[in-house]
Amino acid sequence: MLSGSIASLVHILFSLLIRVLSEGFHIQQASGNIAWCKIRNYIATCASLTALFCFIWTGIDRFFSTCRQIKWRHLNSIAFAKQICLLTVISWMIFNIPILVYVKPSSKTGICISSSMIWSKTSSYILNVFCFGIFPWFLTSIFGILTLKNIRRIHQQRINPLPSLIATRSSRLDQQLTSMLFAQIIISIISSVPYCIQTIYDLITETIIKDDYRQAQENLYLQIVRLAFDLNYVSMFYVNYTSSVVFRRLSKKVLVNLFNTKDDISREVTVLNHPKSTTQDKRDKMKMFTTNVHNAISYV
């Protein structure tokens, strides 16, 4: 989640902010500069893809954390999450190297375009249609539904009677996680599906001659779709903050202790996605198979 948030911030600075300044206020940042055109598009594309896929990995990580099988729960670890995030960043940096080679400002409009037809088609079909359009909402929805099924299965298999305080707290956490997942799925669909439709429409109609009125209509829809798509990068904090009491409490602690080096709350923050260390998690899994009723609790 931290890697995705950092990548989202980079995307906002190098993509959304510059687009608002240039298209909304007609403030051109180094227009016609080849180096700026290449670097800005490369960083913006890498950051956008990294943020989206880090959020996807977050959903998959939550699915692993709710699985009862030990082989899947082993994947719910901080070390594995760091490796996946690092691999994601490196993979997209390598994949998008052609941007540094082929992208340059147009001599007529000054807009950054690709001089390679092959890379233009690759970017349109692979990046825009699948990576930006289909994968975010599809994978988020699939693993969100699977996570909800795991939570329901845990409720059904939980041994009763449980102490009322533990049962109430566990039920409350499950409800918060369910609310967060539903909200993330809805926002992902709202932001990604229109972008995917717009991209496919542009690819189908790119050879059609359009009058000024139709171009104005399409440009208006494009701006709306692009702004809606940016919800992917700014909505995660607000979804977690409004859906989870735990997240709100930890957010307040982070802000209060921002400049206080004495109080270390990093462990509490880590608990949101990784509630136990690997060693402790193994011990807890072994306790789940004992006949002690008080130890038969599934950690979600």
Backbone hydrogen bonds, N-H to C=O, Kabsch-Sander energy under -0.5 kcal/mol:
donor,donor_aa,acceptor,acceptor_aa,energy
5,S,1,M,-2.1
6,I,2,L,-2.3
7,A,3,S,-2.4
8,S,4,G,-2.1
9,L,5,S,-2.0
10,V,6,I,-2.1
11,H,7,A,-2.3
12,I,8,S,-2.5
13,L,9,L,-2.0
14,F,10,V,-2.6
15,S,11,H,-2.3
16,L,11,H,-1.2
17,L,12,I,-3.2
19,R,15,S,-2.1
20,V,16,L,-2.4
21,L,17,L,-2.2
22,S,18,I,-2.4
23,E,19,R,-2.7
24,G,19,R,-0.5
24,G,20,V,-1.7
25,F,20,V,-1.0
25,F,21,L,-0.6
27,I,21,L,-3.1
28,Q,26,H,-0.8
30,A,28,Q,-0.9
32,G,110,G,-0.6
33,N,30,A,-2.0
34,I,32,G,-0.6
37,C,33,N,-2.2
38,K,34,I,-2.3
39,I,35,A,-2.7
40,R,36,W,-2.6
41,N,37,C,-1.7
42,Y,38,K,-2.2
43,I,39,I,-2.7
44,A,40,R,-2.4
45,T,41,N,-2.3
46,C,42,Y,-2.4
47,A,43,I,-2.6
48,S,44,A,-2.3
49,L,45,T,-2.3
50,T,46,C,-2.4
51,A,47,A,-2.5
52,L,48,S,-2.1
53,F,49,L,-2.4
54,C,50,T,-2.2
55,F,51,A,-1.9
56,I,52,L,-1.7
57,W,53,F,-2.6
58,T,54,C,-1.8
59,G,55,F,-1.7
60,I,56,I,-2.1
61,D,57,W,-2.8
62,R,58,T,-2.0
63,F,59,G,-1.6
64,F,60,I,-2.3
65,S,61,D,-1.9
66,T,62,R,-0.9
66,T,63,F,-0.8
67,C,64,F,-1.0
72,W,69,Q,-0.7
73,R,69,Q,-2.0
74,H,70,I,-1.8
75,L,72,W,-1.2
76,N,73,R,-1.3
77,S,75,L,-1.6
81,A,77,S,-2.0
82,K,78,I,-2.3
83,Q,79,A,-1.9
84,I,80,F,-2.2
85,C,81,A,-2.3
86,L,82,K,-2.4
87,L,83,Q,-2.5
88,T,84,I,-2.3
89,V,85,C,-2.2
90,I,86,L,-2.3
91,S,87,L,-2.4
92,W,88,T,-2.2
93,M,89,V,-1.9
94,I,90,I,-2.1
95,F,91,S,-2.6
96,N,92,W,-1.9
97,I,94,I,-1.3
99,I,96,N,-1.5
100,L,96,N,-0.6
100,L,97,I,-1.3
101,V,97,I,-0.7
102,Y,98,P,-3.2
103,V,98,P,-0.5
103,V,99,I,-1.4
104,K,113,I,-2.7
106,S,111,I,-2.4
110,G,106,S,-1.2
113,I,104,K,-2.7
115,S,102,Y,-1.7
117,M,115,S,-0.5
120,S,116,S,-1.9
121,K,117,M,-2.3
122,T,118,I,-2.4
123,S,119,W,-2.9
124,S,120,S,-2.2
125,Y,121,K,-2.7
126,I,122,T,-2.1
127,L,122,T,-1.2
128,N,123,S,-2.5
129,V,124,S,-1.1
130,F,125,Y,-0.9
130,F,126,I,-0.6
131,C,126,I,-2.4
132,F,127,L,-2.9
133,G,128,N,-0.5
134,I,129,V,-1.3
135,F,130,F,-3.1
138,F,134,I,-2.2
139,L,135,F,-2.5
140,T,135,F,-0.5
140,T,136,P,-1.7
141,S,137,W,-2.0
142,I,138,F,-2.4
143,F,139,L,-2.4
144,G,140,T,-1.7
145,I,141,S,-2.4
146,L,142,I,-2.1
147,T,143,F,-2.0
148,L,144,G,-2.1
149,K,145,I,-2.1
150,N,146,L,-2.1
151,I,147,T,-2.3
152,R,148,L,-2.2
153,R,149,K,-2.4
154,I,150,N,-2.4
155,H,151,I,-1.9
156,Q,152,R,-1.9
157,Q,153,R,-2.0
158,R,154,I,-0.9
159,I,296,A,-0.7
167,A,163,P,-2.7
168,T,164,S,-2.4
169,R,165,L,-2.1
170,S,166,I,-2.6
171,S,167,A,-2.4
172,R,168,T,-2.2
173,L,169,R,-2.1
174,D,170,S,-2.2
175,Q,171,S,-2.2
176,Q,172,R,-2.0
177,L,173,L,-2.4
178,T,174,D,-2.4
179,S,175,Q,-2.3
180,M,176,Q,-2.3
181,L,177,L,-2.3
182,F,178,T,-2.4
183,A,179,S,-2.3
184,Q,180,M,-2.4
185,I,181,L,-2.4
186,I,182,F,-2.3
187,I,183,A,-2.4
188,S,184,Q,-2.3
189,I,185,I,-2.2
190,I,186,I,-2.6
191,S,187,I,-2.2
192,S,188,S,-2.1
193,V,189,I,-1.9
196,C,192,S,-2.3
197,I,193,V,-2.4
198,Q,194,P,-2.6
199,T,195,Y,-2.3
200,I,196,C,-2.3
201,Y,197,I,-2.5
202,D,198,Q,-2.3
203,L,199,T,-2.0
204,I,200,I,-2.1
205,T,201,Y,-2.3
208,I,205,T,-1.3
215,Q,211,D,-2.1
216,A,212,D,-2.3
217,Q,213,Y,-2.1
218,E,214,R,-2.6
219,N,215,Q,-2.4
220,L,216,A,-2.1
221,Y,217,Q,-2.3
222,L,218,E,-2.5
223,Q,219,N,-2.2
224,I,220,L,-2.0
225,V,221,Y,-2.7
226,R,222,L,-2.6
227,L,223,Q,-2.0
228,A,224,I,-2.3
229,F,225,V,-2.4
230,D,226,R,-1.2
231,L,228,A,-1.6
232,N,229,F,-1.7
233,Y,230,D,-1.2
234,V,230,D,-0.8
235,S,231,L,-1.9
238,Y,234,V,-0.5
239,V,235,S,-2.7
240,N,236,M,-2.3
241,Y,237,F,-2.6
242,T,238,Y,-2.2
243,S,239,V,-1.6
244,S,240,N,-1.9
248,R,244,S,-1.7
249,R,245,V,-2.4
250,L,246,V,-2.4
251,S,247,F,-2.4
252,K,248,R,-2.0
253,K,249,R,-1.8
254,V,250,L,-2.5
255,L,251,S,-2.2
256,V,252,K,-2.5
257,N,253,K,-2.7
258,L,255,L,-0.9
260,N,257,N,-0.8
261,T,259,F,-0.8
264,D,262,K,-0.7
265,I,263,D,-0.7
269,V,265,I,-2.0
270,T,266,S,-2.3
271,V,267,R,-1.3
272,L,269,V,-1.4
273,N,270,T,-1.1
274,H,270,T,-2.6
281,D,277,S,-2.6
282,K,278,T,-1.9
283,R,279,T,-1.9
284,D,280,Q,-2.4
285,K,281,D,-2.1
286,M,282,K,-1.9
287,K,283,R,-2.0
288,M,284,D,-1.4
289,F,286,M,-1.2
290,T,287,K,-1.6
293,V,291,T,-0.6
295,N,292,N,-0.9
296,A,292,N,-0.5
296,A,293,V,-1.1
297,I,295,N,-1.9
299,Y,297,I,-0.5
300,V,298,S,-0.6
